[in-house]
């Protein structure tokens, strides 16, 4: 929150301050736990407008189609077991994609570190 104060010298000073947020609140806001994404996170991933839903659907279909196609040709090189695993992963991208994207977003935010409350002495 910004407060503006005008002085006689016609300069504007901005007085700002940071307010610490408890770790529990930050954990709820950022969804840093290892659970599955909530329904709101899935809805956000799939989009709120028709254009966003189209783009997310096209991405999921594209990854699934190309992944299964690549897994078929990969079965000739690396064997059936690895090809079936990668094909299954690609085919279920519509379900796995939101979880993976939430995990990578949290990893980028936290860098693999746990949230630490500096106000608590241990």
Buried (B, 14 or more C-beta within 10 A) or exposed (E): EEEEEEEEEEEEEEEEEEEEEEBEEEEEEBBBEEEEBEEEBBEBBBBEEEEEEEEBEEEBEEBBEEBBEBBEEBBEEEEEEEBEEBBEBBBBBBEBBBBEEBEEEBEEEEEEEEEEEEEEEE
